[in-house]
Each structure stands twice: as C-alpha cells, then as structure tokens.
Amino acid sequence: MSYKYIVMDMDDTLLTSDNEISEVTLSYLKEKQKEGFKVILASGRPTAGMMKHADLLDLKNYGGYVVSYNGAFVIDATNNEVVFKQTISKEDALEIIDFCREQNFFYLTYLDDKIVHDRSHEYMNIESELTGLPMERFEDLKTVIKEDVPKMMGVDYEENIAKINQELDGKFNEQISSTISKPYFLEFMDQKVSKGKTLKKLLDTLGSDFSEVIAFGDSLNDYDMLENAGIGVAMGNANDTIKNIADVVTDDHNHDGIVTALEKLLIKEK
C-alpha cells in the first residue's frame, strides 16, 4: 500500500503539553513533505487557532490542508480558501445553549475569530489558552448569535461531561451530533460533520481515499478518522477507546510519537 497523506489531530497528538510542535517532529514532517507526502491537520480547534502551526509546517508551500472545528471547515493552505463548510443553524445553536444552561455547563462559540460566552467557570479560559483566541463576554449569548456558527461547546468537570456524553450517545438532535475532544469539552457539530466524514469528502475531491492515509489521534473526536484510515495510529496518551480501535499505538505526544510511528510504518512500506 502506498500512503500519500499524514493526517494529525493537534492537541495531545501533534502538540506537546506545552502546546508546541517539538523540533524533532517539526523537522521530520517537513522532510516527509519534501518527499511528497501531504500533511492535513484535523482538529476541533477553530481555524484561526490552527494557522500558526500550519505556517510552521509550511503547509502553504507543500499543498496541505486544515480541517477545523472537528470537520465543519476545510481550508486549502495554499491559498487559505474554504474548500468545505457545514455550520450549525442559529436555531440549533440556541437550543444547545438552553441544554447547556440546564446542565449548568459553561458554553461558548466563535464569532469573528473570538471565543464568545456569557458565563464563568473554573475551566472557562482553557480554550483561549490552547488556541490563542481572545475571549469576549456578553450579557446573553443568545442575543449575539445572529446567524449560523461553526460549532458550540459545553465545558464542565470531567465526570459531568462524561455522564452527559454517555446519555447523548453522539446525538443531540436530528441535525446535531456531539463528541468529546478533551475530557472537559463536549462539542456540538452539524450531524454531517466529523473528522472522518469531512476527510472522506476532501479525499474524494482529491481523487484519493482513506487507504492512502496514515492518521494520528488521541480522543473520541478522532474515532472515525482513525477507524477509516489505511493506518490509524493512537498516541501513547490516547484514551482506551481510541487505543482499542487503532491499528498501531505509538509513543505519547511529549515523546515524538508521530515520528516513532512513521519511521516504522514507512520503512515497513518500503
């Protein structure tokens, strides 16, 4: 099998605990791109919170792609044009807000490259710290949402998020699906959106398929991406569900697990 695409989640996969790409991994991925591999970043992060790392990897010059908001947007890094988008309607966003209020969750969405919210929580700043996007608080988030949004997110303590995630079982309503990206993040997207679903659409437009993909991830929102990839690789720090469906388990994100796996896999291919 000949692999063409290296697809990677970002947080706790490509990025270390310091929210950076290690020098070893950065250098290796640039070399792989010089050899002809295409790199695709696939994250729950907003687009603006991914572009710094896309630039570091030089995706623009190597023809890479950015899959953001868990698959709601696909950006062609060569020209920053939107290839695909599938947003949440205003009506569904307001329904999600009501649900999060019932659960006493902190909740947020994204407008004009800002994280917008109307509450406080111990974990409220985590998304801003991870993505580098500023936060803006409003009196009532419902009055701010005038049109579709890329995704919504509920934030709370791990045990509460796990309980509600189990109850929802991936489905909020007929239009909206749900998943966990970090143990304290419950994410809501259009039901036609996931990393796996969106990557399939992108690969179809490129005349390729999942058999040519090596994909890396660590969390539940990586599930269908790893399950469908030619080779799905779980990071050493991944949760057990992801490790169980992966073809390979590699070192963790703080020890260049992506490089460890690719060196073995690509030598084996040769």
Sequence and secondary structure as in RCSB ss.txt:
>XXXX:A:sequence
MSYKYIVMDMDDTLLTSDNEISEVTLSYLKEKQKEGFKVILASGRPTAGMMKHADLLDLKNYGGYVVSYNGAFVI
DATNNEVVFKQTISKEDALEIIDFCREQNFFYLTYLDDKIVHDRSHEYMNIESELTGLPMERFEDLKTVIKEDVP
KMMGVDYEENIAKINQELDGKFNEQISSTISKPYFLEFMDQKVSKGKTLKKLLDTLGSDFSEVIAFGDSLNDYDM
LENAGIGVAMGNANDTIKNIADVVTDDHNHDGIVTALEKLLIKEK
>XXXX:A:secstr
    EEEE IIIIIS TTSS  HHHHHHHHHHHHTT EEEEE SS GGGTHHHHHHTTHHHHT EEEEGGGTEEE
ETTTTEEEEE  B HHHHHHHHHHHHHTT EEEEEETTEEEES   TTTTHHHHHH   EEE S HHHH  S BS
 EEEE  HHHHHHHHHHHTTBSSSSEEEEESSTTEEEEEETT  HHHHHHHHHHHTT  GGGEEEEE SGGGHHH
HHHSSEEEE TTS HHHHHH SEE   TTTTHHHHHHHHHHHHH 
